[in-house]
Every structure is written in C-alpha cells, then in structure tokens.
Amino acid sequence: MSGEFKYIPPSPPVLFTVGVVAGFGALVGFLTAQGNVGLMIPYLVVGAIIFGIVAFTVRKFVTSRFRAGAITAALFLIAGTIVFSLPFGVLMFPVGWFFGRMVLWLHTGDYRLNLPPYATGGEVLWFYTFRTICGAIFIFLITPIIILIPLSFNKQPYFSFTSEMLALDPEGYSLRWYWDILKNGMAAPDAIKGWWADMWANAQWVRSIKNSFIIGIFATMLSTSLGTLAAIGLSRSEMPWRRPIMALLISPMIVPLVITASGLFYFFSDVGLAKTYLGLILAHAALGTPFVIITVTATLVGFDQSLTRASASMGADPLRTFFKVQMPLILPGVISGGLFAFITSFDEVVVVLQLADVKQRTIPRQMFSGIREQISPTILAVATILVFVSIGLLTMVEYLRRRSERLRGLSPS
C-alpha cells in the first residue's frame, strides 16, 4: 500500500444540508424586510423555503462547487433584479455564490475537515457558531465604514443614498466632493493661472492635511526616539522601580484625553507653547510614546541579551552595540511603534481642540468643524481617504510584526 492516509468525512443526511442552508435563507429574508415588522415573518419563511429548494436541487444535480456557486449566483442576481431592483440583484450575487458552494461543502462533509475525526456534533456546532458570532461582530463594526465609501461619490449634497445611486445610475455619482478637498477656501477656484499656489496657501482641507503630516511626522520622530530608549532601559533586569516607571510612562493611554488635554493646555499656556506647532508636536509625542514603549518592549521580550554582552566583550562601545547588534533585531518593533504613534497623532482631535489655533487645524479638527458648522459630504470623501491610509498603515504594521517574529525565531521563515 502506497500513499498517505486521507480522512474522508461522512456525508450528512439531506435534511441536515437543506436545514442549515434554509436557516441562513431565513436570516437573509429577515434582513430583506429592512425593519418592516409586517414583512419580517413572511420574508423569513419565504427566504427559508427558497434557499431550502435551491439547496436540495444543487445537492441533487450539481457536483462541482464552482459550478454550484456560479449557478446560484446567476439565479439570485436575476431573481433579485426582477422581484426588487438591480442593486438588490447585485447584492444577492455574492450571496448566491457563497451559498451555492456552501451546499456542496456541507453535502460532502468537508465542514468536518477543520476538526479532528473524533469531534462530536456539539463540538462541531460550537466551532462554527463561535466563528459565525465573530463574523457577525466584524460585519457590525465594519459596515458603517464601508457605507462611507459609496456615499462619498454622491453627486448631491446629502448624507444618504439618492434614487439615482440606488439604481446604479452613473448620473448619481460624482467626484465633486474629492475636488472640493482641493478647492474649498481658495480665493479663485476656477482660475487657471496661479491655481496651485492658491490651493496650497488657501484651501482649508489642504492646509489641514499639511498640518496633520507636519505635526504627525515630527511627533512620531520624537515619540519613537524617546519610547525606544525608555523601552530598552525598562527591559534591563537591573533597572530599579521598573513597574512604577512603566505605569507612569504609559499613563497617557489610560488617563482620559480630556484630562490630559486640559492639563497640557494650562501648562503650555504658562510656558508659551499653547497655540503653537511646537506645543502640538510635544503633546502628540506624549500621547504616542506609550505605544512605542509597549511595542518595543514586546519586541525585546525575545531578544537575547547575551548578544550585547558578546559585543561588549569584543570591544564595542554601548553606542556601537546598540546600532550594530540591538537595533537591527528590534527595528521592526520600533517601526511598528512609530506607525502606531503616527496613527495616534493623525487621529487626535481632543488635544487639538484645546491647544491648536486656526492655523494649526489638523484633518480631524477640520472634520469636527465641518460637522458642527457646515454639513458637507466633503467630510465623507476625506474619511474615505483616511480609511485607505489607515488600512495601508495597519497592513505595514502587520507585515513588520511577522518579520519581527521571523527574526526572533518565533515563527517559521
């Protein structure tokens, strides 16, 4: 006998496959009612029946998961468009794709491959129930962010979907609010000569973007330097009073921002730093330093201190040891901490409200003013840009975290 043993799970009864898919269909029907109490129960029943019939038919006549997903996706697209509207049909297309593949996934018993063969039915149920709950929480948290993206392309000055947008009419979409980021506040927004200088000097959102990057970059440099040095000192076993000092340094994360901002305002007012760029940079650095300390301290947990002793025994001074031995190994953690500090500065609004003048308005401060003083969908366009910037930064943080683990031997390369 040759080859490896492969576990083939048993195929469950037809009632199990149809029942599970019908249950999800009932949930889809319930959500389709859109809060209409009179339609919730009828839509729930109809959704369960339709999904149950589709599940039974796919299980009976289709053997390929890809084909099953394609057939059900096309069916749901056509049915949703005919019964409701084209946007609803487009929304049901991925739903059909998912549930078509789900039918054969359940029918073949592949849902048990993620669990040991001896797992009981209750253990299988809890395994997927827990993941379903986590997925529902994720959808609940991410949906408000996702809705912002299409709303930012609304042609009309509304914070809601217009009939043209719901009908997927190109006339209902526009880039006017993204252009408004560049033109809002300009002395002559329609002029051709001197347009760039006018925008750079007078556009309110452009000024806020410049302020956010200037303050964020310098605050990040300061907090990264101070936080890295503090983390290295606190990681040494001979450091006295390590726990009280650590608690003091990370206190800006724990103390409410209103209290921190008020204290900084009164202190900076006495020393002449209120309403200045330097004051904002120092305040943001104080808020970002705890993130650097925690991140670098976590990186230093797996650092082999014998490397620094070996470097010293070979004649290297402490400064050379730090830059040639220690820094290359903890660099991913340092950069991750710096990114967290930058995100903290880029997103801060409470401190800016108390310490900043009109000239030092950052993006969050400008958005806060836009909500209170003039409601404009330009805020949605800026928020959409910030979402993608945050996704890029967090992706970089995750990449650096994995690289740090590989360098320290905590994960395979």
N, C-alpha and C positions, 0 to 999 in steps of 0.2 A: 504494500500500500504506500503510495507516494502522495505528497501534497499536505498542506496544513488543514487541520480541523476547522471547519467553519460552522458556526452556530446558525441554524435556520430556525427562526421563531415560528411557533404555530400560528395558523391563520385563525383569527377570531370569528365568531358567528356573524351572520349577515346583520342581525338585529343590533349588534354592538356597533358596527361601522355606520349603519344608517342612523342609529340613535345619536351617536356623537355628532355627526355632521348635521343632523336635524336640530340638535341643540344649539349649535353655532348659527344655523339658519334662523332660529327663533330670536337669537340675540341681534342678528342683522335686521330682521323685520322690526324688532322693538326699537332699534335706533332709527330706522327709516321713518317711524312715526313722528320724529322730531318734536317730542314732548306733547303731542296731541293726545290727551288722555283717552278720547273716544276711539282713536285708531290704534292704540298700543296693543291691545289684546288681539284684534283681528289681524294686524300686521304680524304679530308674533306667531300666530297659528299658521298664517299663510306662508311665512318665511320658513317655518319648520317643515311644512308639507312640501314646498318646492325643493328645498335642499335635500330632504329625505328621498324624494323621487329621483333627483339628479344623482345622488349618491348610489342608489340602487341600480340605476341604469349604467352609470360609469363602471361600477363594480362588476356588472354582468357582461358588458360588451367591450370594455377597453382594457388593454394590458400594459400600455406604456404610460408612464407618469407625465412625460412631456405632452403626449397626445391628449391625455385626460385634462391637463391644465389648459391647453390651447382650446379644446372644445368647449369646456365650461366657461372660459374667459370670453370667447366669442359669443356664446349663448347669453351670458349675463350682460354683455355690452349691448347686444341687440334688444333684449327684453327690457333692460333699464331705460334705453333710449325711447322705445315705443311707448312704454307704460308711463314713464315720468318725463325725462328730458335727456338731452345729450350729455350734460355734465354728470348726471346721475349714472348714466351708462358708462361713462369713462371711469367714474369712481368704482363701479362694480366690476370693471375689467380685471384689476389685480385681485379683487375678492374671489372672482371665479377661478382665476389661475391658481390661487392658493388652495381653495377648497377642492378643486379637481385633483390636484396632486395629493391632497390630504386623504382623499378617499382610498387611493391605492396604497398610500403609506400605512393606513390603518388595515386595509384588507390583507396585505402581505405580512402583517405583524412586525414590520420594521420599526414600529414605535418602541419595541422592547429591546432594540439593539443598544440603546444607551444605558441599559441597566443589566445587571448580572442575570443569567438564566434562571436563578432560583428566586428572583424577586417576586413577591406576592402581588396580587391585584391591588391591594391597598397601597403598597409601596409605589407601584406604577402610577396609581391615581394621584398620590401626593406629589410625586416627581413632576408631573405635568401641571398639576394645579398650582404648585408653587411658581413655576415658570410663567404660567398664564397670569397670575396675580402681578408678578414683576413686570411683565409686558404691558398689562393694563395701567400700572402706575407710570411706566415710562411714556406711554401714549398720552396719559393725562397731563404729564409735565411738559411734553414736547409739542403738543398740539397748539397751544397759544403762540409758540414761537413760529411754528410752520405757517400759521394763518397770516402772520405779518407779511410774509414774502409776497404772496399774490396781491394782498391789499396795497402794497407799496407801488404797484403798477396801475392802480385805479386812475382813470382819466378824470373822474370827478373829485371834488374836494370833500369826500366823505370817508368815514371810518367804517364802511360797510360795503358788502358786495352789491354792485348795481345789477340790474336785469341784464345788461349787455355782458357783464363779466360772467354771470351765471350761465348765459347762453353761449359762452366761449366766443363772443363776437370780437374780432380784433379791434373794432372801433371803441370798445370799452376799456382798452388797455393803453397805457402811455408811459413814457419816461419823463413826464413833465416834473415830477417831484424829485427825480435824481438831478435834473438840470437846475432845479430850484436850490439844491445844495450849493451850486456854484454861483447862482445869480442873486440869491436873497441878500439884500443890503448893498448891492452895487449901485454906484452913482449913475451909471449909464449901461444897463444890462444889454441893450440892443446895439451898442456901438461896436464897431469893428476895430478901430484904431485904439490902442491902449486898453483893450479888453482884459488882457491877462494881468496887467498891473492893477487895474481897478478891482478885479476879482481878488487878487492876492492881498490887497490892502483893505478892502471894504466889505467883502462878503462875510456875513456873520458866521455861517457854518464853516467856511474855510478857516476863519480866524480861530474858531473853537477847535478844529482839527489840529491846527498848528500848535495851539496851547497844550492840547492833550498829549501830543507827541513830545514837545519840548519838556514839559513837566514830567511826563512818564519816563522818558529816556534818562534824564538826569537823576530822577528819584530812584530808578532801577539801578543805575550805576552805584549810587551811594548806598542803597539798602543791600545790594549784593555784596559789596566790599565789607561793610560792617557785619552783615549777617554771617558771611563765610568765616571771618576772623572769630566772631563770637562762637560759632558752632565748633570750630577747631579747638578753641580754648575749653569749651564746656565738655568736649569729648575726652579730654585727658583725665585720667583717674586721679591724679594728684591735685586737680583743681578744687579749692575749698569752696564751700557754700554753692555747689553746683545747682542744686534744686531750687533754692530761693532766687538765684540769679536767672535761671531759665524761666521761672514763673514771672519774674519782673520783665524780662525781655519780650515774652510773648503776650503780656497783658494787653497790648493794643488790639489783639484778636478777641479778647474776652470782654473788655470794658465796652459798653455801648458807645457807638460812634458819636452820638450827640454829646455825651460827657467828654469824650476825647477832643472833639472839635471845639467845645466851649472852653476847655482848659487851654488848648493851643491858642485860641483867639485872645484870651486875656493875657497869656504870657507873651505872645508875639506882638500884641499891641504895646506892651511896656517896652519891648526892645526894638520896636520899629520894623518888625518883619511882617505885620499884617498888611494885606492888600499888595503884596509883592510876589514876584515869581520865586525868589529865594525862599520865602516863607512857605509857599505851596510845595516846593520841592522838598524842603525839610519835613513838612507834615506828611507828605505822601511816602517819603522814605521811612518815617517812623511807623507807618501803617504796613509797609511792605517788608520791613526787616524780619518780623516774626515768621513769615512764610519762608524766607530764605533760611533762617535758623533751623526750622523744623525739617525742611527738605535736605539741607546739607547734613544735619545731624543724623537723619535716617540713612544717608549715603555712607557716613563714617562708621556706622554700626558694623558693616562688613569689611572695614579697612584694616589691613594687617599692620599694626604699629611696629612690628619688627622691621619693616621696610625702612622706616625713618631712622631706627637705631642702626641699621646696616649702613645707611647713607652717611650718618654721622661718624661711624667707625672708619669709614673710608676717607674722611677728611672734609666732607661737605659741610658748609655752614648752614644754619637753620633756614635762611632765605633761599639758598640754592636747593636744599632738600624739599622745601615747600613747592617751588616751581617745577622742579625736575622729577620728583617722586610722588608727592602727595597730590598736587593739583591735576595732573593728567588722569588720575584714577577717580577723583571726585568731581571732575569737570562736568559730566552730565547732570549730576545733582545740583551743582552751582548754577548751571544754565537753566535748569528746571525751576529752581528757586527764583532766579531773576525773571523768568517768564511769569511766574505767579505774582511777583511784586509788580511787574508792568501791568498785568491784568487788573490788579487791585487799584493801582493808580489810575488806569484808564477808565475804570468804572466808578470811581469815587465821586460822590455828589454832596454828602453831608458836610464834609470839611470844606469843600469849595464854596458852599453856600455861605459859610461864616467867614472864611479867610480871603476869598477872591473878590477883586474889583471887577468892573465891567470889562476891562481889558484882559483879565485873566480867565474869562469864561472858558470852561472845557466843554467837551461834547455832552456829557451827562447834564451839566449845568444849563447848557443851551436847550437841551431836550426838556428839562424841567420848566424852563421859561416858556418854551413853545406850548407846553400843555396848559400852563396857567394863563398865558397872555394871549396867544393866538393859536387856535386849533388848526393844524396844517398837516396833511399827510406826508409832508417832508420828514416828519419825525419817523414815520414808518420806513421811509427809504434809508434814513440814517441807521435805524435799528436793524434793517436787513443787512447793511454793510457790516455793522458791528457783529452780527451773528456769524457771518462768514469769517471775519477776522478772529473771533473767539474760537471757532472750530479749527482754524489753521494753527493758532497758538496751542490749543489743547492737544491737537494731533502731534505737534512738535514735542510737547511735554511727555506724551506717552511714548514716543519714539526714543527720547532721551532716557526715560525711565527703564525701558527694556535694554537699551545699550549699557546703562549703568549696571544692570543686573548681570549682563554677559561679562562685563569687565571684571566684576567681583566674583564671577563663577557661580552666581546664584541661579542661573538659567542656562540651558544649552545654547551654543552659538549657532 
